[in-house]
Amino acid sequence: MPVYYDQVGREVFIDQAPERIVSLVPSQTELLFHLGLGDRVVGITKFCVHPETWFRAKKRVGGTKTVHVEIVDSLEPDLIIANKEENTKEQVEQLQEKYPVWVSDICRLEDSLDMIERIGEITGTLSEAMGIKKAIENDFRELNPIKHRPGVAYLIWKEPYMVAGGDSFIHDMLTRCGFDNVFAESRRYPEISTENLQSASPQFVFLSSEPYPFGQKHIDELQDHLPSSNIVLVDGEMFSWYGSRLRNAKKYFEDLVDRLSSSIQ
């Protein structure tokens, strides 16, 4: 029986190209679509909003951290694709007792590219995966970062405020765009206060569209505390979706850099 290794170092035994795949990760669900897996994907989460056709048609197995195991059982998967951060350890271990579960662990662009290639190998779509991987590699190789490395705080949550730390995929995207993450010394997604933000003195504060849906009213609230910071709404999918959506990232990042560069000239 073929043995594959996932990104947390586990052996995953898959005896043939999977025909009944359940994806528990939105960005990897979209990747499976672009790999052309179609009807071979039988289950997704309620947060797997891309592509919309799959979101409307595929069986939903719950949320990324609230998987309904009984629904997964009804689908009889021969492969489950999960993620170390987005899914809970307890539920992944529960599913591993019955099914092959391949777990990704993404902190940098290189991890994402590795994941794309490995999923292509597992699913028998390596040619398509390598095409996606090479396109993303070329885009980021040509990405023009912002000059002068302005400091930025990237907020993902409110009540409490939470930011992207230095070992997150978001941090890697910020760095590649030329931004200096003022919370780079923190791990994962620490809770912070407005006083912490004031002390960090970021030139920019990015409010992500997900997982918390920041809007204009949140800019207004924070601007009172941070009168010298430029507070900007950003597309969270571009900064945190590490699958095939990265093919759209170069244009988005360069447009963002151009817009913000004009504000500091």
N, C-alpha and C positions, 0 to 999 in steps of 0.2 A: 504494500500500500504506500503510495507517495506520501512523503513527509514534507511539510512546509513549516517555516518558522515565522511567527508573527513578530511585531516590533517590540514586544515585551520579552522576547526570547523563548516563548513557549513552542513546543512541537504541536503542530496541527495536522492530523491525519485526514486526508481527503482521497478517497479511492478513485474518483473520476471527476471530470469537469462538472461542477455543481449545476443542477437544474432547478433548484428551489432555494433561492437565496433570500434571506431576511437581512435588511440593513437597519442598523440602529443609530446611524449617524447621518445627519442631513447632507453634509458636503460630500460624503462618500456615496450616498444614494444618487446624487447628481452625477458623480463619476460613473457609476454603473450604467446610467442612462447613456452617457456619451461613449461608453465602451460597446454600446449596442446590445445590451443584455436583455432588453425587452421583457418578454413573458417569463424569463428565467428568474426575475425578481418578483417574489410573491408577497413580501411584507415590508412595510416601512413604518416610520414613526409619524406622529401627528405634526412634527416639526420639519418633516421632509417636504418642503414646499416647492422645491424645484426637482424635476419639471412639473408644471401645473397639471399636465395630463396624468402623471403618476399620482400626484397628491389627491386627485379626484377619483382615480380608478383603483389604486392598489389598496390592499387590506392594511389598515393601520393597527399597530400592535401596542399602542400607548405612547408615552413620552420617552425621551432619551434616558430619563432617570426613573421612570415609572412604567417599565415594560410589563405588559400583561402576559405572563408566561403561558397561560392557558390558550391565548390566541396564537402565540408562537407554536405551541404544540399542535394546534389544529391545522397549521400550515405545513407541518412535517418537513422542515427545512433540512437541506443537506449541507448548508453553510450559513453561518451568521457572521456578519461583519460588525464589529464593535470598536469602541475607542476607550482608552484608559481613562481619559479625563471626562468625556461626555457621558459615559455610562457608569453605573455603580459597580463596584467590585463584587458585591454580594450577588447582584443579578447576573453578572457575567459568569461567575462561578457556578451559579445554579443552572444556567443554560449549558455550560461546558460539560455537565454531567450527562447530558443527552445528545448534544450536537457538536460538530466541529465549529469552534468559535475563533475567528481570526481577529486579533486586537491590534489596532494601530496605536502609536504613541508619537504625537506630532508636536515638536517644539520649534523646529526650524524648517526653512524651505527644503533643505536636503531630505528631511524626514518625509515631507509630503511627496517629493519626487520618488523616493524609495517606495513609499506606500502605493503610489500609482502603478509602478512597475510590478510590484509583487502581486497586487490584486489582478493585474492583467495576466500574469503567469498562472495564478490559481484558477482563473475563470476561462482560460483558453482564449484570451483576447489580448495577447501580448503585443501584437503589431499595433493595434489601436492605442494601447496604453503607452507604448514608446513614442507614438506620434504626438500624443498629448504632452508627455513628459518633455520631449525635445522642444516643443513650441513654448512651453512655460520657461524652460531653461534659457532659450534665446531671448524671450521677452525680458526676463530679469537681468540678463547680461547687458541688455541695451538700456535698461532703466536709468534715467537721469535723476539723481537725487537733488533735493533742495540744498542750497549753499548755506554755509555758516552754522549748520547743525543746531537749529533752534530747539530749545527745550519744550517737551510736550508731556502732558499727562493724558492718558487714554482711559476714560471712564466707561465701565461696562454695566454698572448697576447703581441704583439709588436706594437709600433707606435700608442699609447704610450704603454710602458711596463705596464703590470698589473700583480698583484700577488694574491695568495689566502690568504685571511685574516682569522682571528681566529674563525669566526662563519660559516665557509664553511665546506662542506663535505670533501673536499680535506684536510683541516686542521685536521679533525678527523682521516683520513687515515694516514697522516704524523705522528701524535701523537702515533697512535697504532703501527707504525713501529719503534718508538723510536726517531723520529726526533723532534727538537725544532724549530718550525716555527718562524723565526726572525721577521715576520710581524703579529704575533698573536694578537697584540693590535689593529690592523686595522680591519675594518668591510668589509665583502663581498670581493670585488675584486678591491682594490684601485689602482689608477694609481701611478707609481713611476718613478723616474729618475735613471740614472746610479749612480748619487751622493748618492741617498738614499740607493742603493745597497752597495756602498762602505762604507757608514756609518754603515750599519747593519752588515758588515763583516761576511757573512755566510760562513760556512765551505764548504757547498755544494749549488749549484744553480741548481735546476731542471727545465729543459725546457720541457714543456709538448707537446705531439704530437697533442693535440687538446685543445681548438678550433683553436689555431694558430698552423700551421704546422712547428714548429721549426726544424732546421736541423744543420748540422755541421758548416755551414757558420755563424750561429748565435752564436754557441759556440766560434768560432774564434773572432767574433766581441766583445763579452762580456769579453773574456779572457784578452784582452788588458786593460780593466777597472778594472778587478778583478783578478790580477795575483796570489793571494793567495787562490782563491776559486777553488774548483773542480766542473766544470760545466758538467752536465750529461743530456742526453736525456732520458726522461721517457715516459712510456705508459700512456697517459692521460685517456684512458678508465678504466684502473685499479684503478686510483685514483679518478675518478669522476662518473663512471657509477654505480648507486646504486641499480641495479636490480639483476637478476640472474648471471650476469657477475662476481659478487663478489665471486662466487664459484671458480673462477680462480685466485683470488687475493692472496691467501696465498702463493702459489708457486712463483708467480711473486715477491711479496714483500720479501720473504725469499731469493730468488736469488739476488735481488737488494741489500739487506742488506749484504749478504755474499760478493758480489763484492765490495761494498763500504767500508766494514770493512777492507778488505785487503789493501785498499788504505790509511788507516789512522793508520795502525799498525806500 
